[in-house]
Amino acid sequence: MKIVTLPKSAQKGIHGAVVCVQSSIADTVQQLPRTMADGSLIKVKLKRKLEYKGHHLFQTVNSNRIYEAATYLKTLNPHYRDIEIVPITATETSDPNSGTADSACVNSPVTTTCNSVSELVQVSCHADNSQEVQIHNSCPGDLVPDSTDQSTQPHTTNTMNVTTNNETSAPLFTCLQPVNIAQYVVEEYDNILCLAPGQNQQLVSIFKSEGQAFVTLFPDGQNTYEQQRQVRISPKRYFNARLLPRDSRFASNPEYTFFAQYTTELHKILSSIAIAMRKGSKRTSAGRLITSSMLKDRQCVHQILPKNDGYYFMKNIRRTPAYWETIMRDLFAMVRQLGVPTWFCSFSAADRRWPEIVESILEQQRKPVPKQIDWSTHCQIISGNPVTAARMFEHRMQALIHEGILSPSLPMGEVVDYFHRVEFQQRVWPHIHCLFSIEDAPKFGHSPDPDVISFIDQCVLCHMPSEAENPVLHEIVKNVQTHSKTHSKSFKKGGKMYRFNFPKLPSQKTFISRSTSADNKNMDKTTAAELLKKLWDSFYSDTSYPNNTGEVFKRCGITQEQLEQSVQTTLTKETLFYQRKPSDIWINNYNTTLLQAWNANMDIQFVLDAYSCIMYIVSYISKAEREMGTLLKNAQQHCPIFLIHPLHVGFHHVLFYLNNREVIVMVSVYRISGMHMKQCSRQVIFIPIDPDNHRLSLPLSQLQKREEDSEEVWLPNLIDKYLQRPLNDTFRTMCLATFASDYRYSSTTQPREKRNSHTTDNTANLGNGLGSVKKRAKKSAVIRYPRVRIQYDREKYYYSIMRLYLPFTKTHFRPPEYSTYEDYFLNGMYGDTPVHEIVA
């Protein structure tokens, strides 16, 4: 595990898995100088291994305080009762200034030495440089020898009762060398005790090491997660109770936050593997029905049940590649059923413009709020409690959506459906990507372009407001919506001088450029490129251009019509251009009401291509997540051939994921607390229409109660519940798609006194004791199902669409007089209505 300080924000990040190593406390204490002086101070380096040149912690400590802390732990903490501490005697004392006890680095089996000042400088720079290559910009870390595999070395945490401050300030200096090289050399060379408490020690279970790893939080070793309780609680509920209360001791410790997130996700991953191993088909490969006796046999169950899903069993683990792939499929299903969304919006964080975050953290810490806070102090305050900072952002985001966008003021129109996801980049703070569908909004490609443009101009602006008329909006647009011109050259990417297509083209009106074929273009590409180049050259060569678009066009010798033709000729897809004056070419799009409410950078775009927008939302993830997806796919393709059983393959993918992940502290907070990584106005339901779909077997505790030849060994799926619906007027002619989208399932049965009440149409009990269903109160769910193309498998295609939209009461619903499902679809009758009319 590597805990590093991230650039820009000085928050913490972690690379790799969290491991717990049992440290040798007694040996470490015995290595401390034995002195009776109360004010004696020694310099101590804690290392992972003594042969490493770098260190994990470097602090000046009081040796007597260490003895007192060890004695306290031995007395009150059950984890430390077995350690032996030799009491201090007069004969063992020494003068700390004599230089005999710890001059330079103590020459002992658990210490290391530095030979010269020049070697120290070289080692220091080398260690910092190597650490920077591994993860961003970090503090001095371990320099691993070439023959040592760093990923296999355990990471130790500081179990001493030593006051440390491991936070770095704002990134004003590079990590290639220390800020004060002379002072660093003196500290490195003068009287240093080097210790490696965890070297050559064994790993311990992470589920049983909380009290030992965090003795400052659990000084008595009690009330940890592994402690037995009368009411069993999940890891998520336990760690939420630790991190979310007003007491900020746990929330201010980034190591504990990473430990909590790792423990919670590891528990969930192991549960997902156990569930994945219970999936299988009703029949074996030989065609025999699976019975209870087969599933009770451990060797037999390994042959008939496991299905190798690769790494897709991690789809319930948030921010994993399988998780985002599921979200992408859900979004595509929403577009197919609900239509193209209207708006795509992005909202970024501006923590420096939101003083309530710093005020809340300082209030928790019972500290006064200074009037002026510089960047370095601001970063330290946020890093002191990232849990509160993340919760404040979540609260602001929810308030913007529910009290702003969905409010009766209708700043973007009446929203009927929405979707948003929270995304993290290297700046550490989250930002939001949203899709909104507006009631009666014009649709691109279906409505006339003038209606679409008029609707856009009502909601979107991209000009600098007057300072006299609205000074608040003017200040916000100037500071957060204006693209920077000073550092754009450093953002050269893809051969372009500026990023995000800035500056934008000036235009006298808003227009939509449509892609056309070469035969229908009114201007050749050479002429179009020359006209656009002439326009851009006028801006770059003359900074005193007039703030009137017509005069700029006149000076360049072009017209608005020629501009639209030039853009249409050079672009290959539909693009929207907003009305902009020459002074507004650096201003991003915004909505007046939302920008003033959010008080940070935002972007709003009218959706022209829904599928490109969805791919952008899902693929716009951090570099670490993108690389993790590639690594998992390569791990699946190059899985060792001796791993035959899917259970072993699953553990192989889990270990690969845990050892290569990168997580920042705010992502850990989101994962632990259950704050929304994505949120949708509708639930998405998957319908397993495949007749040979895999099912989930009963738990072993229930299988033990079944008879040996019992075939009822599977948990009911959605189709089983549909077949057990009541055949009254409401449900008899209801198809599977309507049943899944309009009704919510409950495992409990409706009470008898309510069965004959007026809610009968909304609530119904299922047969065979499968529970009950209740009509959704607000909106129908979106259904997702395996899509079959007719050109690939005609029979399966007709079977799937009739399974969804044709009512049936038994699994095999095709009448015997029809030879195929295609024949039944084209010529069959359901009552007095042709089947193809019902399904269509």
Secondary structure, 3 states (H helix, E strand, C coil): CEEEECCCCCCEEEECCCCEECCCHHHHHHCCCCCCCCCCEEEEEECCCCCCCCCCEEEEEEHHHHHHHHHHHHHHCHHHCCCCCCCCCHHHCCCCCCCCCCCCECCCCCCCCCCCHHHHHHHHHHHHHHHHHHCCCCCCCCCCCCCCCHHHCCCCCCCCCCCCCCCCCCCCCCCCCCCCHHHHHHHHHCCEEEECCCCCCCEECHHHCHHHHCCCCCCCCCCCCCCCCCCCCCHHHHHHHHHCCCCCCCCCCHHHHHHHHHHHHHHHHHHHHHHHCCEECCECCCCCECCHHHHHCHHHHHHHCCCCCCCHHHHHCCCCHHHHHHHHHHHHHHHHHHCCCCEEEEECCCHHHCHHHHHHHHHHCCCCCCCCCCHHHHHHHHHHCHHHHHHHHHHHHHHHHHHHHCCCCCCCCCEEEEEEEEEECCCCCEEEEEEEEECCCCCECCECHHHHHHHHHHHCECCCCCCCCCHHHHHHHHHHHECCCCCHHHHCECCECCCCCCCCCCECCCEEECCCCHHHCCCCHHHHHHHHHHHHHHHHHCCCCCCCHHHHHHHHCCCHHHHHHHHHHHCCCCEEECCECHHHCCECCECHHHHHHHCCCEEEEECCCHHHHHHHHHHCCCHHHHHHHHHHHHHHHCCCCCCCCHHHHHHHHHHHHHHHCEEEHHHHHHHHHCCCCEEECCCEEECCCCCCCCEEECCHHHHCCCCCCCCCCECCCHHHHHHCCCCCCCCCCCCHHHHHHHEEEECCCCCHHHCCCCCCCCEEECHHHCCEEEECCCCCCEEECCCCCCCCCHHHHHHHHHHHHCCCCCCCCCCCCCCCHHHHHHHCEECCEEHHHHHC
